[in-house]
Amino acid sequence: MEITPGTLDKFHLGVSADGQNCMMIFVDEGKHTIQCVADFAEFKAFIDSLTRAAQEMARRLGDDADVAACPGVAAPVMNLAGAAFQRNPNDEYIEGALIADTGEVVGIRMCPDVACQVTRAVLMSAAATAC
């Protein structure tokens, strides 16, 4: 059976009241969901994977001088504290924000193909856990 990856429509993240776990929910364009519960170590590994993907994206943009010269790019790498994304209903682009541990917010807009590739790469590089 061949599985065709969907396009990420929304991503939700929540932390339990006691701070012991978080829940991540990925929703595709067909409203199919994947829900994962992660403890601190698992969630940190996921964020580390996102950070490595961000570093690779910055590297592919060029050297630090080129990245810093890009309008709207605050820094080539940031430590993420949170993120939220959803599909724009008017043009199908994925829009959202990355929130740094310093409180800085960076807006992100990706075409569906790029969002699918990034999501797949992050999920494939994350350590396997029970969801």
Buried (B, 14 or more C-beta within 10 A) or exposed (E): EEEEEBBBBBBBBEEEEEEEBBBBEBBBBEEEEEEBBBEEEBBEBBBBBBBBBBEEBBEEBEEEEEBEEEEEEEBBBBEBEEBBBBBEEEEEBBBBEBBBEEEEEBEBBBEBEEBBBBBEBBBEBBEEBEE
